């Protein structure tokens, strides 16, 4: 498939009926799609004890009412997502798109003291409250009020916190480097450690003991020791950023002026990453070489092509060069399933001036073309049932001569 043809088909990709907008919902164009994806995330995998909530940003610089600016993120401008992730496997459990309304995140009473960040935690942690989980958060979420709320619901809490939060103890600011201060109640521990800069943490699961990190100073060769809450936080808080790094090299993102295209393509990346992590959990064998994420994407795509068509070539091709041609010989009026994968492993179809056309689509002219909505469907794939494909349209497929 040529680039122009792919871009033309992508222009008509929709996930809702544009004739029935929902004025109160800013993401009504992808609401049903997002609900299916998140429901399958929760259905397929139940998390281990430790989970983490953090923000993720989808690059988008177009005009959008809920576009955010986060200078600490790589893209800075874009669509903000709240992501709940399992610390043991890196599997994404829940996603909320921030739209600036109270549809996804109900407002909390002022008397509760949780605020908007606490409401996000309360919403995403609702299915896992009371099961002994431990939640890791950064200083945007953490507060003594939230830690008390989670403790009352049999859920541990650990995370950095701003010293300006209400009910935070007052620490001495004139202290030397490498010093540790702590204050504690019967339930909550507050620790302040000064390294390159002061860092304050809250925890309901630690005692504040100084432990060996297993590292040595590069110059003095002395063992590096830190409070247990700092070591535990550093080990478990990096999972969302790690997921973004994994997707950075294999993302299927394409240039688009449509914000909902950006979100959908990012969700496809997350689905493939979840499938890869679950596959690692089920087939973990320390004696065998671990399959890379890029290779996993190719294998899943190849299996889908084998099931829904006939693949006549399996040559990968070298990196930086176009991969081998993938021909699908289909019966007439077959729904063509296209998995959007990364640039190197993107499925191509043999077309050319001197060759028989493998596929030809009826593109309606004029006003009829505008009415043509390419609907989304969910495929029942046996290997990972929640991996889905985008059904573009019924295509007139010609047999290859």
DRENDO-1510 file (C-alpha; in Angstrom, 1 decimal, always signed):
<recs>
REC; n; res; u; v; w
REC; 1; UNK; +0.0; +0.0; +0.0 .
REC; 2; UNK; +1.4; +3.4; -1.0 .
REC; 3; UNK; +1.8; +6.2; +1.5 .
REC; 4; UNK; -0.8; +8.4; -0.2 .
REC; 5; UNK; -3.4; +5.6; -0.2 .
REC; 6; UNK; -2.8; +4.9; +3.4 .
REC; 7; UNK; -3.2; +8.5; +4.3 .
REC; 8; UNK; -6.4; +8.8; +2.2 .
REC; 9; UNK; -7.9; +5.8; +4.0 .
REC; 10; UNK; -6.8; +7.1; +7.4 .
REC; 11; UNK; -8.7; +10.4; +6.8 .
REC; 12; UNK; -12.0; +8.5; +6.9 .
REC; 13; UNK; -11.2; +6.7; +10.2 .
REC; 14; UNK; -13.9; +7.4; +12.7 .
REC; 15; UNK; -15.0; +5.7; +16.0 .
REC; 16; UNK; -18.4; +7.2; +16.5 .
REC; 17; UNK; -21.4; +8.5; +14.6 .
REC; 18; UNK; -20.6; +12.2; +13.8 .
REC; 19; UNK; -24.3; +12.8; +13.4 .
REC; 20; UNK; -25.0; +12.1; +17.1 .
REC; 21; UNK; -22.5; +14.2; +19.1 .
REC; 22; UNK; -22.6; +14.4; +22.9 .
REC; 23; UNK; -22.1; +18.0; +23.9 .
REC; 24; UNK; -21.2; +17.2; +27.5 .
REC; 25; UNK; -18.5; +14.7; +26.7 .
REC; 26; UNK; -15.4; +16.2; +25.1 .
REC; 27; UNK; -14.0; +12.8; +24.0 .
REC; 28; UNK; -17.3; +11.3; +22.8 .
REC; 29; UNK; -15.6; +10.5; +19.5 .
REC; 30; UNK; -13.5; +7.7; +21.2 .
REC; 31; UNK; -15.5; +7.1; +24.3 .
REC; 32; UNK; -16.9; +3.6; +23.3 .
REC; 33; UNK; -13.5; +2.6; +22.0 .
REC; 34; UNK; -11.7; +3.7; +25.2 .
REC; 35; UNK; -14.2; +1.9; +27.4 .
REC; 36; UNK; -13.7; -1.4; +25.5 .
REC; 37; UNK; -9.9; -1.1; +25.8 .
REC; 38; UNK; -9.9; -0.3; +29.6 .
REC; 39; UNK; -12.5; -3.0; +30.4 .
REC; 40; UNK; -10.3; -5.6; +28.7 .
REC; 41; UNK; -7.2; -4.4; +30.5 .
REC; 42; UNK; -9.0; -5.0; +33.9 .
REC; 43; UNK; -10.5; -8.3; +32.7 .
REC; 44; UNK; -7.3; -9.9; +31.5 .
REC; 45; UNK; -4.9; -9.1; +34.3 .
REC; 46; UNK; -5.2; -8.6; +38.1 .
REC; 47; UNK; -2.2; -6.6; +39.5 .
REC; 48; UNK; +0.4; -7.7; +42.0 .
REC; 49; UNK; +0.7; -5.9; +45.3 .
REC; 50; UNK; +2.5; -2.8; +44.1 .
REC; 51; UNK; +0.9; -0.3; +41.6 .
REC; 52; UNK; +1.7; +3.2; +40.5 .
REC; 53; UNK; -0.2; +6.2; +39.2 .
REC; 54; UNK; +1.5; +8.8; +37.0 .
REC; 55; UNK; +0.9; +11.1; +34.0 .
REC; 56; UNK; +1.6; +10.4; +30.4 .
REC; 57; UNK; +1.5; +12.9; +27.5 .
REC; 58; UNK; +0.5; +12.3; +23.9 .
REC; 59; UNK; +2.2; +14.8; +21.6 .
REC; 60; UNK; -0.4; +17.2; +20.0 .
REC; 61; UNK; +0.1; +20.8; +19.1 .
REC; 62; UNK; -3.1; +21.5; +17.3 .
REC; 63; UNK; -6.1; +23.5; +18.7 .
REC; 64; UNK; -7.7; +21.6; +21.5 .
REC; 65; UNK; -9.6; +22.8; +24.5 .
REC; 66; UNK; -8.0; +20.2; +26.9 .
REC; 67; UNK; -4.5; +20.4; +25.6 .
REC; 68; UNK; -1.9; +20.5; +28.4 .
REC; 69; UNK; +1.6; +21.9; +28.9 .
REC; 70; UNK; +3.9; +19.8; +31.1 .
REC; 71; UNK; +7.5; +21.1; +30.9 .
REC; 72; UNK; +8.9; +18.0; +32.6 .
REC; 73; UNK; +7.7; +15.7; +29.9 .
REC; 74; UNK; +9.5; +15.1; +26.6 .
REC; 75; UNK; +6.8; +16.4; +24.3 .
REC; 76; UNK; +5.7; +19.3; +26.7 .
REC; 77; UNK; +2.5; +20.0; +24.7 .
REC; 78; UNK; -0.3; +17.4; +24.2 .
REC; 79; UNK; -3.1; +15.4; +25.7 .
REC; 80; UNK; -2.6; +14.3; +29.3 .
REC; 81; UNK; -3.4; +10.8; +30.4 .
REC; 82; UNK; -3.6; +9.4; +33.9 .
REC; 83; UNK; -2.1; +5.9; +33.9 .
REC; 84; UNK; -2.4; +3.2; +36.5 .
REC; 85; UNK; +0.4; +0.6; +36.1 .
REC; 86; UNK; +1.5; -2.6; +37.8 .
REC; 87; UNK; +5.0; -2.3; +39.2 .
REC; 88; UNK; +5.9; -6.0; +38.9 .
REC; 89; UNK; +5.2; -6.4; +35.2 .
REC; 90; UNK; +4.7; -2.9; +33.7 .
REC; 91; UNK; +1.2; -3.8; +32.5 .
REC; 92; UNK; -1.2; -0.8; +32.2 .
REC; 93; UNK; -4.4; -1.3; +34.2 .
REC; 94; UNK; -6.4; +1.8; +33.6 .
REC; 95; UNK; -6.3; +5.0; +31.6 .
REC; 96; UNK; -8.2; +8.3; +32.0 .
REC; 97; UNK; -8.0; +11.1; +29.5 .
REC; 98; UNK; -7.9; +14.5; +31.2 .
REC; 99; UNK; -10.5; +16.7; +29.6 .
REC; 100; UNK; -11.0; +19.4; +32.4 .
REC; 101; UNK; -14.5; +18.2; +33.1 .
REC; 102; UNK; -16.0; +16.0; +35.9 .
REC; 103; UNK; -17.3; +13.2; +33.6 .
REC; 104; UNK; -14.4; +10.9; +34.2 .
REC; 105; UNK; -13.3; +12.3; +37.5 .
REC; 106; UNK; -16.2; +13.2; +39.9 .
REC; 107; UNK; -15.5; +16.2; +42.1 .
REC; 108; UNK; -14.8; +15.6; +45.7 .
REC; 109; UNK; -16.4; +17.5; +48.6 .
REC; 110; UNK; -14.2; +20.2; +50.1 .
REC; 111; UNK; -14.7; +18.6; +53.5 .
REC; 112; UNK; -12.9; +15.5; +52.4 .
REC; 113; UNK; -9.7; +17.4; +51.7 .
REC; 114; UNK; -8.6; +15.1; +48.9 .
REC; 115; UNK; -8.8; +17.7; +46.1 .
REC; 116; UNK; -8.7; +16.9; +42.4 .
REC; 117; UNK; -5.5; +14.8; +42.6 .
REC; 118; UNK; -7.0; +12.8; +45.4 .
REC; 119; UNK; -10.2; +12.3; +43.3 .
REC; 120; UNK; -8.0; +10.9; +40.5 .
REC; 121; UNK; -6.5; +8.3; +42.9 .
REC; 122; UNK; -9.9; +7.5; +44.4 .
REC; 123; UNK; -11.4; +6.9; +40.9 .
REC; 124; UNK; -8.6; +4.7; +39.5 .
REC; 125; UNK; -8.0; +2.8; +42.7 .
REC; 126; UNK; -11.7; +2.0; +43.3 .
REC; 127; UNK; -11.5; -1.7; +42.0 .
REC; 128; UNK; -8.4; -2.4; +44.1 .
REC; 129; UNK; -9.3; -0.8; +47.5 .
REC; 130; UNK; -9.3; -3.1; +50.5 .
REC; 131; UNK; -7.1; -5.8; +48.9 .
REC; 132; UNK; -3.7; -4.8; +50.5 .
REC; 133; UNK; -2.2; -3.1; +47.5 .
REC; 134; UNK; +0.6; -0.5; +47.8 .
REC; 135; UNK; +0.2; +2.7; +45.7 .
REC; 136; UNK; +3.2; +4.8; +44.6 .
REC; 137; UNK; +2.6; +8.4; +43.6 .
REC; 138; UNK; +4.6; +11.6; +42.9 .
REC; 139; UNK; +4.2; +14.9; +44.7 .
REC; 140; UNK; +1.3; +16.0; +42.5 .
REC; 141; UNK; -0.9; +13.4; +44.2 .
REC; 142; UNK; +0.6; +12.7; +47.6 .
REC; 143; UNK; -0.7; +14.4; +50.8 .
REC; 144; UNK; -1.3; +13.4; +54.4 .
REC; 145; UNK; -5.0; +13.4; +53.8 .
REC; 146; UNK; -4.7; +11.0; +50.9 .
REC; 147; UNK; -2.3; +8.7; +52.8 .
REC; 148; UNK; -4.8; +8.6; +55.7 .
REC; 149; UNK; -7.7; +7.8; +53.2 .
REC; 150; UNK; -5.7; +5.0; +51.6 .
REC; 151; UNK; -4.7; +3.6; +55.0 .
REC; 152; UNK; -8.3; +3.6; +56.2 .
REC; 153; UNK; -9.2; +1.5; +53.1 .
REC; 154; UNK; -6.4; -1.1; +53.7 .
REC; 155; UNK; -4.1; +0.3; +51.0 .
REC; 156; UNK; -0.5; +1.3; +51.5 .
REC; 157; UNK; +0.9; +4.6; +50.2 .
REC; 158; UNK; +4.3; +5.8; +49.3 .
REC; 159; UNK; +5.4; +8.9; +47.4 .
REC; 160; UNK; +7.2; +12.2; +47.3 .
REC; 161; UNK; +5.2; +15.1; +48.8 .
REC; 162; UNK; +5.4; +18.9; +48.8 .
REC; 163; UNK; +6.2; +20.4; +52.1 .
REC; 164; UNK; +3.5; +23.0; +51.6 .
REC; 165; UNK; +0.7; +20.4; +51.8 .
REC; 166; UNK; -1.8; +20.8; +54.6 .
REC; 167; UNK; -0.9; +18.9; +57.8 .
REC; 168; UNK; +2.7; +18.4; +56.8 .
REC; 169; UNK; +5.2; +18.6; +59.6 .
REC; 170; UNK; +7.8; +21.4; +59.7 .
REC; 171; UNK; +11.3; +20.3; +59.0 .
REC; 172; UNK; +14.5; +22.2; +59.7 .
REC; 173; UNK; +15.7; +23.9; +56.5 .
REC; 174; UNK; +19.2; +24.6; +57.6 .
REC; 175; UNK; +20.6; +21.1; +57.5 .
REC; 176; UNK; +23.7; +19.6; +55.9 .
REC; 177; UNK; +23.9; +17.4; +52.8 .
REC; 178; UNK; +23.2; +13.7; +53.3 .
REC; 179; UNK; +21.3; +14.3; +56.5 .
REC; 180; UNK; +17.9; +12.7; +57.1 .
REC; 181; UNK; +15.0; +14.0; +59.2 .
REC; 182; UNK; +11.7; +12.2; +59.9 .
REC; 183; UNK; +8.5; +12.7; +61.7 .
REC; 184; UNK; +6.0; +10.0; +62.4 .
REC; 185; UNK; +2.5; +9.3; +63.7 .
REC; 186; UNK; +1.0; +5.9; +64.4 .
REC; 187; UNK; +0.1; +5.5; +60.7 .
REC; 188; UNK; +2.2; +7.9; +58.6 .
REC; 189; UNK; +5.9; +8.4; +58.2 .
REC; 190; UNK; +7.3; +11.7; +56.8 .
REC; 191; UNK; +11.0; +11.7; +55.8 .
REC; 192; UNK; +13.2; +14.5; +54.4 .
REC; 193; UNK; +16.5; +13.7; +52.9 .
REC; 194; UNK; +19.0; +16.2; +51.4 .
REC; 195; UNK; +21.2; +14.9; +48.6 .
REC; 196; UNK; +21.6; +17.2; +45.6 .
REC; 197; UNK; +18.4; +18.8; +46.6 .
REC; 198; UNK; +15.9; +18.2; +49.5 .
REC; 199; UNK; +13.3; +15.5; +48.9 .
REC; 200; UNK; +10.4; +14.8; +51.2 .
REC; 201; UNK; +8.4; +11.6; +51.2 .
REC; 202; UNK; +5.3; +10.2; +52.9 .
REC; 203; UNK; +4.7; +6.5; +53.6 .
REC; 204; UNK; +2.4; +4.2; +55.5 .
REC; 205; UNK; +4.4; +1.0; +54.9 .
REC; 206; UNK; +8.0; +2.0; +56.0 .
REC; 207; UNK; +9.8; +2.6; +59.2 .
REC; 208; UNK; +12.5; +5.0; +58.0 .
REC; 209; UNK; +15.4; +2.6; +58.5 .
REC; 210; UNK; +18.7; +3.3; +56.7 .
REC; 211; UNK; +19.4; +0.4; +54.3 .
REC; 212; UNK; +22.3; -0.4; +51.9 .
REC; 213; UNK; +21.4; +0.3; +48.3 .
REC; 214; UNK; +24.0; -2.2; +46.9 .
REC; 215; UNK; +25.9; +0.6; +45.3 .
REC; 216; UNK; +29.3; +2.2; +46.1 .
REC; 217; UNK; +30.5; +5.7; +45.7 .
REC; 218; UNK; +32.6; +6.1; +42.5 .
REC; 219; UNK; +35.4; +7.9; +44.2 .
REC; 220; UNK; +35.4; +6.9; +47.9 .
REC; 221; UNK; +34.2; +3.3; +47.2 .
REC; 222; UNK; +32.1; +3.5; +50.3 .
REC; 223; UNK; +28.7; +1.8; +50.4 .
REC; 224; UNK; +25.7; +4.2; +49.6 .
REC; 225; UNK; +23.0; +4.0; +52.2 .
REC; 226; UNK; +19.6; +5.6; +52.1 .
REC; 227; UNK; +16.3; +5.4; +54.0 .
REC; 228; UNK; +14.2; +2.4; +53.0 .
REC; 229; UNK; +11.3; +4.6; +51.8 .
REC; 230; UNK; +13.7; +6.3; +49.3 .
REC; 231; UNK; +15.0; +3.0; +47.9 .
REC; 232; UNK; +11.6; +1.5; +47.5 .
REC; 233; UNK; +10.2; +4.6; +45.9 .
REC; 234; UNK; +13.0; +4.8; +43.3 .
REC; 235; UNK; +12.5; +1.1; +42.4 .
REC; 236; UNK; +8.8; +1.3; +41.8 .
REC; 237; UNK; +8.0; +4.8; +40.6 .
REC; 238; UNK; +9.7; +4.5; +37.2 .
REC; 239; UNK; +7.3; +2.1; +35.4 .
REC; 240; UNK; +5.1; +4.6; +33.6 .
REC; 241; UNK; +8.1; +6.4; +32.2 .
REC; 242; UNK; +9.7; +3.1; +31.3 .
REC; 243; UNK; +6.6; +2.2; +29.3 .
REC; 244; UNK; +6.8; +5.5; +27.4 .
REC; 245; UNK; +10.4; +4.7; +26.6 .
REC; 246; UNK; +9.6; +1.3; +25.3 .
REC; 247; UNK; +6.9; +2.7; +23.0 .
REC; 248; UNK; +9.1; +5.5; +21.8 .
REC; 249; UNK; +11.1; +3.2; +19.5 .
REC; 250; UNK; +8.2; +1.2; +18.1 .
REC; 251; UNK; +5.2; +3.5; +18.2 .
REC; 252; UNK; +2.8; +3.5; +15.3 .
REC; 253; UNK; +2.0; +7.2; +15.7 .
REC; 254; UNK; +1.3; +9.0; +12.4 .
REC; 255; UNK; +1.1; +12.7; +11.6 .
REC; 256; UNK; -2.5; +13.8; +12.0 .
REC; 257; UNK; -4.5; +16.9; +12.6 .
REC; 258; UNK; -7.2; +14.9; +14.4 .
REC; 259; UNK; -6.7; +14.6; +18.1 .
REC; 260; UNK; -8.7; +11.4; +18.4 .
REC; 261; UNK; -6.4; +9.7; +15.8 .
REC; 262; UNK; -3.5; +10.5; +18.1 .
REC; 263; UNK; -5.2; +8.9; +21.1 .
REC; 264; UNK; -6.3; +5.8; +19.2 .
REC; 265; UNK; -2.9; +5.1; +17.8 .
REC; 266; UNK; -1.4; +5.6; +21.3 .
REC; 267; UNK; -3.9; +3.1; +22.7 .
REC; 268; UNK; -2.9; +0.6; +20.0 .
REC; 269; UNK; +0.7; +1.0; +21.2 .
REC; 270; UNK; -0.3; +0.4; +24.8 .
REC; 271; UNK; -2.3; -2.7; +23.8 .
REC; 272; UNK; +0.7; -4.2; +22.1 .
REC; 273; UNK; +2.9; -3.4; +25.1 .
REC; 274; UNK; +0.4; -5.0; +27.5 .
REC; 275; UNK; +0.2; -8.1; +25.2 .
REC; 276; UNK; +4.0; -8.3; +25.3 .
REC; 277; UNK; +4.2; -8.0; +29.0 .
REC; 278; UNK; +1.5; -10.6; +29.6 .
REC; 279; UNK; +3.3; -12.9; +27.2 .
REC; 280; UNK; +6.5; -12.5; +29.1 .
REC; 281; UNK; +4.7; -13.3; +32.4 .
REC; 282; UNK; +3.2; -16.5; +30.9 .
REC; 283; UNK; +6.2; -17.7; +29.0 .
REC; 284; UNK; +9.1; -16.5; +31.3 .
REC; 285; UNK; +12.0; -18.9; +30.9 .
REC; 286; UNK; +15.4; -17.7; +32.3 .
REC; 287; UNK; +17.2; -20.3; +30.1 .
REC; 288; UNK; +15.9; -18.9; +26.9 .
REC; 289; UNK; +16.7; -15.5; +25.2 .
REC; 290; UNK; +13.9; -13.0; +25.8 .
REC; 291; UNK; +12.0; -11.9; +22.7 .
REC; 292; UNK; +12.4; -8.2; +22.0 .
REC; 293; UNK; +9.3; -6.0; +21.9 .
REC; 294; UNK; +9.9; -5.1; +18.3 .
REC; 295; UNK; +10.0; -8.8; +17.3 .
REC; 296; UNK; +6.9; -9.5; +19.3 .
REC; 297; UNK; +5.0; -6.8; +17.3 .
REC; 298; UNK; +6.1; -8.4; +14.1 .
REC; 299; UNK; +5.1; -11.9; +15.2 .
REC; 300; UNK; +1.6; -10.8; +16.4 .
REC; 301; UNK; +1.0; -9.0; +13.1 .
REC; 302; UNK; +2.2; -12.0; +11.1 .
REC; 303; UNK; -0.1; -14.3; +13.0 .
REC; 304; UNK; -3.1; -12.0; +12.3 .
REC; 305; UNK; -2.2; -12.0; +8.6 .
REC; 306; UNK; -2.0; -15.7; +8.6 .
REC; 307; UNK; -5.5; -16.0; +10.1 .
REC; 308; UNK; -7.3; -13.4; +8.0 .
REC; 309; UNK; -5.4; -13.7; +4.8 .
REC; 310; UNK; -2.5; -15.6; +3.0 .
REC; 311; UNK; +1.0; -14.2; +3.5 .
REC; 312; UNK; +3.2; -15.0; +0.5 .
REC; 313; UNK; +6.4; -13.6; +1.9 .
REC; 314; UNK; +8.0; -13.4; +5.4 .
REC; 315; UNK; +11.2; -11.6; +4.7 .
REC; 316; UNK; +11.8; -8.9; +7.3 .
REC; 317; UNK; +14.4; -6.7; +5.6 .
REC; 318; UNK; +17.2; -4.8; +7.1 .
REC; 319; UNK; +16.7; -1.9; +9.4 .
REC; 320; UNK; +16.5; +1.3; +7.4 .
REC; 321; UNK; +15.4; -0.6; +4.3 .
REC; 322; UNK; +11.8; -1.5; +3.3 .
REC; 323; UNK; +10.8; -4.9; +4.6 .
REC; 324; UNK; +9.6; -7.7; +2.3 .
REC; 325; UNK; +6.4; -7.4; +0.5 .
REC; 326; UNK; +3.3; -8.9; +2.2 .
REC; 327; UNK; +0.6; -10.1; -0.2 .
REC; 328; UNK; -2.8; -11.0; +1.0 .
REC; 329; UNK; -5.0; -13.0; -1.4 .
REC; 330; UNK; -8.6; -12.5; -0.1 .
REC; 331; UNK; -12.0; -13.5; -1.2 .
REC; 332; UNK; -14.3; -10.7; -2.5 .
REC; 333; UNK; -16.0; -8.4; +0.0 .
REC; 334; UNK; -13.8; -9.5; +2.8 .
REC; 335; UNK; -13.3; -7.1; +5.8 .
REC; 336; UNK; -9.6; -6.2; +5.6 .
REC; 337; UNK; -8.0; -6.2; +9.0 .
REC; 338; UNK; -5.0; -3.8; +9.2 .
REC; 339; UNK; -2.8; -3.7; +12.2 .
REC; 340; UNK; -0.9; -0.5; +12.4 .
REC; 341; UNK; +2.6; -1.4; +13.6 .
REC; 342; UNK; +5.8; +0.5; +13.7 .
REC; 343; UNK; +7.5; +1.9; +10.6 .
REC; 344; UNK; +9.9; -1.0; +10.1 .
REC; 345; UNK; +7.3; -3.7; +10.4 .
REC; 346; UNK; +4.3; -1.9; +8.8 .
REC; 347; UNK; +2.4; -4.3; +6.5 .
REC; 348; UNK; +2.9; -3.4; +2.8 .
REC; 349; UNK; +0.9; -4.7; -0.2 .
REC; 350; UNK; +2.3; -5.3; -3.7 .
REC; 351; UNK; +1.0; -2.7; -6.0 .
REC; 352; UNK; +2.6; -1.2; -9.1 .
REC; 353; UNK; +2.1; -0.2; -12.7 .
REC; 354; UNK; +3.3; -3.5; -14.1 .
REC; 355; UNK; +1.8; -5.8; -11.5 .
REC; 356; UNK; -1.7; -6.9; -10.8 .
REC; 357; UNK; -3.3; -4.9; -8.0 .
REC; 358; UNK; -3.7; -6.9; -4.9 .
REC; 359; UNK; -6.5; -4.7; -3.5 .
REC; 360; UNK; -8.6; -1.9; -4.8 .
REC; 361; UNK; -11.1; +0.1; -2.7 .
REC; 362; UNK; -14.2; +1.9; -3.9 .
REC; 363; UNK; -13.7; +5.5; -2.9 .
REC; 364; UNK; -17.0; +7.4; -3.2 .
REC; 365; UNK; -16.9; +10.9; -4.7 .
REC; 366; UNK; -18.2; +14.2; -3.4 .
REC; 367; UNK; -20.7; +14.3; -0.6 .
REC; 368; UNK; -21.0; +10.5; -0.4 .
REC; 369; UNK; -17.3; +10.4; +0.5 .
REC; 370; UNK; -17.9; +12.7; +3.5 .
REC; 371; UNK; -20.7; +10.4; +4.7 .
REC; 372; UNK; -18.5; +7.4; +4.6 .
REC; 373; UNK; -17.4; +6.6; +8.2 .
REC; 374; UNK; -14.9; +3.9; +8.7 .
REC; 375; UNK; -16.2; +2.1; +11.7 .
REC; 376; UNK; -14.2; +0.3; +14.4 .
REC; 377; UNK; -14.8; -3.3; +15.4 .
REC; 378; UNK; -13.2; -5.7; +17.8 .
REC; 379; UNK; -11.8; -8.9; +16.5 .
REC; 380; UNK; -11.8; -12.2; +18.4 .
REC; 381; UNK; -8.1; -13.0; +18.2 .
REC; 382; UNK; -7.4; -16.3; +20.0 .
REC; 383; UNK; -3.8; -15.5; +21.1 .
REC; 384; UNK; -4.6; -12.3; +22.9 .
REC; 385; UNK; -8.4; -11.7; +22.8 .
REC; 386; UNK; -8.1; -8.0; +23.6 .
REC; 387; UNK; -5.7; -7.3; +20.7 .
REC; 388; UNK; -8.0; -5.8; +18.1 .
REC; 389; UNK; -7.7; -4.6; +14.5 .
REC; 390; UNK; -9.1; -1.6; +12.8 .
REC; 391; UNK; -11.7; -2.6; +10.2 .
REC; 392; UNK; -11.5; +0.0; +7.6 .
REC; 393; UNK; -14.2; -0.8; +5.1 .
REC; 394; UNK; -15.4; -3.6; +2.8 .
REC; 395; UNK; -13.0; -3.6; +0.0 .
REC; 396; UNK; -13.3; -5.1; -3.5 .
REC; 397; UNK; -10.4; -7.4; -3.5 .
REC; 398; UNK; -9.1; -8.8; -6.8 .
REC; 399; UNK; -7.2; -12.1; -7.1 .
REC; 400; UNK; -3.6; -11.7; -8.1 .
REC; 401; UNK; -3.0; -12.7; -11.6 .
</recs>
